[in-house]
Amino acid sequence: MHRPTIKEIFKFGIDFLKTHNIESPDVNTEMLLCWILNLSRIEIRLESDKIITEKQQKQFMEALKSRANHTPLQYIIGKISFYNITINVNKSVLIPRPETEELVKIIINNIHESCYQIRNILDIGTGSGCISIALGKEFTDIKIDGIDISASAINCANANKNSLNISNITFINADISDYQTNKKYDIIVSNPPYISIYDYEKLDKELFFEPKIALTDNNDGLTFYRMIADKSNSFLNKNGKIFLECGINQAEKIVSIFDNNKYKIQIVKDFAGIDRFIILEMYSDL
C-alpha cells in the first residue's frame, strides 16, 4: 500500500477541503498537518518528501472529514493561542476570538494606568477561562473569580488554569442571576452571550458547533447586560470599573441600560472600527 509523503497528503487535503467549500483550505490543511505530525509550518515544507505513517494518515483523514463537515479547526486540534498563552478548548466552551484579546489588552492597560490598587476581579461567563487566565498571568497579585453556569465550561477553565500553573484564580460553577458573594470587586469583566435569538438562526453553520448557551440569551441579546447592571450595585467597589464586550450595533443600547448618573461611560472600537467594548467607571463620590 502506497504511503504518501507530506507534500502529497498536503495537496490531497487542500483539494478535499476545496470540494467541501471550506475557506482557506491551504491554511486549514497546514494547521492539521502541523498538529498531527508535531511539526512547525516551516518544517512541513522542509520535510515535504518525508513519508507519513499509517497512523498519521488515518488521523489526518479523520480530522479532514471533521473539518469538511464544518467542525471548527480549534475543536479538532483542541487548543488555540490566546494572548500569548495556549488555551485548551472543547465543544463545551466558546472559541476565544481576537476581539476578546483586544478586551484583555484594554483591561491590562487600564490596570497599569489606574490610580487605585486593583485587588480583585470578577469574570462573568468565563467559559474556557481565557480572560481570567490572561489577566491572572499578567497580574499575579490580583485575585480573580470566574463564574459560569456550565459545569463543563468550569472543568475546562480549571484544566487550563492548572496546565499553566496559575494559582490566583478561582473558577465557580454559578449562574449570575443568583450568584451570591460578600465580596466587592474592583473590576467586573464580561463577554456574555450577546447574539439575539433572531440573529442566532442566521449564523454561519460552523458556529452551531459552539455551545448555544454561550452565544445567545434566547432573547434580544441584552439580557446579561441588564443582569450585570443590576448586580453591579452590590458587587462593585467605589471607583470600580466594568469592562464589557458587545455585538454590532449594541453599544448604545447597553449604555442606556446603565445609570449615566452612576457611571462615567466610554465606548471603544475594535480593530475593525466597530463599537465593541464598553468601559464603565463608577463615580467615586457615590
Secondary structure as the mmCIF struct_conf table of DSSP 4:
data_model
#
loop_
_struct_conf.conf_type_id
_struct_conf.id
_struct_conf.beg_label_comp_id
_struct_conf.beg_label_asym_id
_struct_conf.beg_label_seq_id
_struct_conf.end_label_comp_id
_struct_conf.end_label_asym_id
_struct_conf.end_label_seq_id
HELX_LH_PP_P HELX_LH_PP_P1 HIS A 2 PRO A 4
STRN STRN1 THR A 5 THR A 5
HELX_RH_AL_P HELX_RH_AL_P1 ILE A 6 THR A 19
TURN_TY1_P TURN_TY1_P1 HIS A 20 ASN A 21
BEND BEND1 GLU A 23 SER A 24
HELX_RH_AL_P HELX_RH_AL_P2 PRO A 25 LEU A 37
TURN_TY1_P TURN_TY1_P2 ASN A 38 ASN A 38
HELX_RH_AL_P HELX_RH_AL_P3 ARG A 41 LEU A 46
TURN_TY1_P TURN_TY1_P3 GLU A 47 ASP A 49
HELX_LH_PP_P HELX_LH_PP_P2 LYS A 50 LYS A 50
STRN STRN2 ILE A 51 ILE A 51
HELX_LH_PP_P HELX_LH_PP_P3 ILE A 52 THR A 53
HELX_RH_AL_P HELX_RH_AL_P4 GLU A 54 ALA A 68
TURN_TY1_P TURN_TY1_P4 ASN A 69 HIS A 70
HELX_RH_AL_P HELX_RH_AL_P5 LEU A 73 ILE A 77
TURN_TY1_P TURN_TY1_P5 GLY A 78 GLY A 78
STRN STRN3 LYS A 79 PHE A 82
TURN_TY1_P TURN_TY1_P6 TYR A 83 ASN A 84
STRN STRN4 ILE A 85 ASN A 88
TURN_TY1_P TURN_TY1_P7 LYS A 91 SER A 92
BEND BEND2 VAL A 93 VAL A 93
HELX_LH_PP_P HELX_LH_PP_P4 LEU A 94 PRO A 96
HELX_RH_AL_P HELX_RH_AL_P6 PRO A 98 GLU A 113
BEND BEND3 CYS A 115 TYR A 116
STRN STRN5 ASN A 120 ILE A 124
BEND BEND4 GLY A 125 GLY A 125
TURN_TY1_P TURN_TY1_P8 GLY A 127 SER A 128
BEND BEND5 GLY A 129 GLY A 129
HELX_RH_AL_P HELX_RH_AL_P7 CYS A 130 GLU A 138
TURN_TY1_P TURN_TY1_P9 THR A 140 ASP A 141
BEND BEND6 ILE A 142 ILE A 142
STRN STRN6 LYS A 143 ASP A 148
BEND BEND7 ILE A 149 ILE A 149
HELX_RH_AL_P HELX_RH_AL_P8 ALA A 151 SER A 163
TURN_TY1_P TURN_TY1_P10 LEU A 164 ASN A 165
BEND BEND8 ASN A 168 ASN A 168
STRN STRN7 ILE A 169 ASN A 173
HELX_RH_3T_P HELX_RH_3T_P1 ILE A 176 ASP A 178
BEND BEND9 ASN A 182 ASN A 182
STRN STRN8 TYR A 185 SER A 190
STRN STRN9 ILE A 195 ILE A 195
HELX_RH_AL_P HELX_RH_AL_P9 ILE A 197 TYR A 200
TURN_TY1_P TURN_TY1_P11 GLU A 201 LYS A 202
BEND BEND10 LEU A 203 LEU A 203
HELX_RH_3T_P HELX_RH_3T_P2 LYS A 205 PHE A 209
BEND BEND11 GLU A 210 GLU A 210
HELX_RH_AL_P HELX_RH_AL_P10 LYS A 212 LEU A 215
STRN STRN10 THR A 216 THR A 216
BEND BEND12 ASN A 218 GLY A 221
HELX_RH_AL_P HELX_RH_AL_P11 THR A 223 PHE A 235
STRN STRN11 LEU A 236 GLU A 245
TURN_TY1_P TURN_TY1_P12 ILE A 248 ASN A 249
HELX_RH_AL_P HELX_RH_AL_P12 ALA A 251 ILE A 257
BEND BEND13 PHE A 258 PHE A 258
TURN_TY1_P TURN_TY1_P13 ASN A 260 LYS A 262
STRN STRN12 TYR A 263 LYS A 269
TURN_TY1_P TURN_TY1_P14 PHE A 271 ALA A 272
BEND BEND14 GLY A 273 GLY A 273
STRN STRN13 ASP A 275 MET A 282
TURN_TY1_P TURN_TY1_P15 SER A 284 ASP A 285
#
